[in-house]
Amino acid sequence: MGKEKKEERLAREILDEIGGGENIQSFTHCMTRVRLNLKDDEKANIKELKEKDGVMGVVEDDTLQIVVGPGTVNKVSDHITNITGIQMGEELDVNEDDLASMKKGEIKEKNNTPFKNLLRKIGGIFIPLIPGIVGSGIINGTAGFLNNSGVDTSLTWMQILIVLGGSIFSYLAIMVGWNTAKEFGGTPVLGGIAGIITMNPALADITIFGNDLAPGYGGLIGAMFAAWLMVLFEKQFRKVVPNTVDIIFTPLLTILVVGFLTLVVVQPFAGILSTGITAGINAVLSLGGALGSAIAGALLSGFFLPLVMLGLHHGLTPIHMELINSLGSTALLPILAMAGASQVGAAIAIFVKTRNKRLRNVIKGGLPTGFLGIGEPLIYGVTLPLGRPFITACLGASFGGAFQAVVGTASSGIGLSGIPLIPLIVDNKFLLYALGLLIAYIAGFIFTYFFGFKEEMADNLN
């Protein structure tokens, strides 16, 4: 009960500092952050928000992102709904004439680049899918581990595990299509149909213009493109179709036109693109032998934390999924996972050196989730506010990433990192991945202990 009261208090304090529930246009959450789209950004007291007990960090982007940690974010979001009556994902009407829209536009102009917007859109597509991908991935990884240990896959309980773990990955294109249409302002079911078209087994029996069609060709990239086209054509048809017959002819024409374009244009193009992505990543990780792999792994892991800091790392999800679809595993994820591991090492180094009670308490609260591969609490609560430890954590990550690239670890699923990723590592390289984790922990600790932290840094936080 006490814990629940604490989360309700945090929800009320967040609302107090953002101008109340009446200032919320829409909100949602991911694994660690409450994401608020405010009517008037000027009403948000960012400094006071950062100082609230339970707030680990605040990111000002196209949405206001308040980091409160895994588990807590679900309860805080529920309390926001209970207090305000606003459902997650609900878009409220707003009269722009009543807002400080000019200033709001200036604030968001800085972050309104095509590349960052694309990553945000992709993140919006995949973030809602992460809980299902994580849960199914663990089941899948466990089944794979048992199979590698000699358990017979024809046993009924093993068959059930394989079905439970693999179902989302078999039909992920449908959910990706649904979320794509929703993200771009179209009818979700039409996006879902786009995903179904790309993976329909009946495609294997069809030849168009001398080309044999293939179910799943183009992967999730094809499903996203097709769903985006559904939105584009749906909006155009809706402009010309009379209201009286809109419900009949708009979806009919959209499915017919986009369905055909998906088969003759989208899938071939997406197939080339997805093949190029997987081939390019494999080439980068194998360029120049072991030394080239080490350099590539070091750079990828060393520069990954800034993406996490900006909340743009979810934009890489389609790349992981294409690698899994094409090769059965993603070698990129274990490399990037070293960034979070090094954060853990850096935080431990600071904990050992500092006598600042507040900082030590923040580290104690963030370390368990850090070991579980969720780095935001330590990023926003510890290393980023201190400054230099964030850089030394990035340096430590490069050592772990270099090792993972050289030994060639890969994961059969996504959504996890840190210790929980171990069961998903393929080719029985569990111990090698764990050794890479240890290297990242140690490197982050050493760099931060000797070069990244001085006690006066902690004093400046108070």
Disulfide bonds with the S-S distance in Angstrom:
none
